[in-house]
Amino acid sequence: MFFHSVYFYYTTSKGVFFILKQDIINEIQKNNISYIKLIFTDLLGNLKGINYPLNKLNYILDNYISIDGSNILGFNNVYNSSLYLKVDINSLYILKLYEENIAVLFCDIYTDKNNVHNLCVRTLLKNKIKEINPIEFKVGLEIEFYILDNTQNKLDDKKYLDILNNKKSTIILNKLVYLLEKNNINIECFHHEAGLSQYEISLKYDNVLQTCDKFQIFKLLVNELEYKENIKITLIPKLDKSTPGSGLHYNCSLFKNGLNLFESHNKVNNFTLNFINGILLHSKEVSLIFNSTINSYKRLNKNEEVPTKINWSYKSRKSMIRVPITNNLINRIELRNIDSLTNIYFTSFIILELGISGINKKLNIDLNNLKIKNNLPTSLFEAYQFYKTSKYLQSILNKELYNKYMYLKLQEIYEFNKIITNFEIDKYL
């Protein structure tokens, strides 16, 4: 029932590659798949999806899938509700779960069969990748999280790199790593972090689009493990006031013809410095994207090992951007202010856009001489104000995306301001 071959193609820094539709069909057929899950990401980074039986595979690959956009946060209204999903043929994941195998395909969002939706930031990132070809942007993520029981209590009382007497949480961590590796989400390393029951998993370097997709797959697999083990794994930036926050450390490099353009000995080269300064120059304006929630700013506390200022350094882990030197060699930069509640596609687009802008402008600047206060925003509202007045963001984002994202964040601020917190009860009652 499946057999007619159609060519699909995709572009990388190494050129244009062709994939047979039949290859996708064969891969799905040989893996005992229960069903097909089409997934996409809303404007705030939340995973959405729709499931299909196997007999719909040809239909899925050949057609635009209609959905109700009025129920997707930030997209269409009820009077103009139709949205369309188009499968990215190069995004197939065969997920081997505990009780079944499923095929996952990432989708881009269209307003009709000819036009990508202005709010589809995955496509925005894809277009930027094509624009900088033959330069390739590679990314590795360090994901911090807490493992809790089903009543949201911590599972251990250990600290950074402790390995003894934390057996229950270690078993959960090992099961998560096994599940990720089994599904080709390759791990660089994993370990206990500084907080009680806090851990970190580092995803291996890959091209930026695949890394973003893998981060979304990570969320799916975390959800699978939570259900199976009756536990909670949380990516919230600040779980409580007494424990360290959880970040999403974003390691990145630019490559051309297989050569790392960031690579240098003992000191950053001008190319890397330009990329860094491009990000730092507009860091206040993009904080609403990198740190996108009320809770994000509870983590960015000057008393913790997190960035609060607009700066970079070779060694300090309180710097917004750190440039690690290993064996006298520099080959990447690490953004340390981002957290896992961000829309990873949106953040990746912004980092790439800002960095390339810095390179194009040859920004060999000394930030200490900039006539701006060099503190990062301390609240979502402050970040919103910088975003709102950013001429730069207005110039690089389409108007609908710029306005809609700003509107959703303002609504979040209004929603929070209506809530009576325990702090208020304890302090004022």
Summary of the structure (lengths in Angstrom):
residues: 429
radius of gyration: 21.9
end to end distance: 69.1
largest distance: 70.9
contacts: 1360
relative contact order: 0.11
helix: 35%
strand: 25%
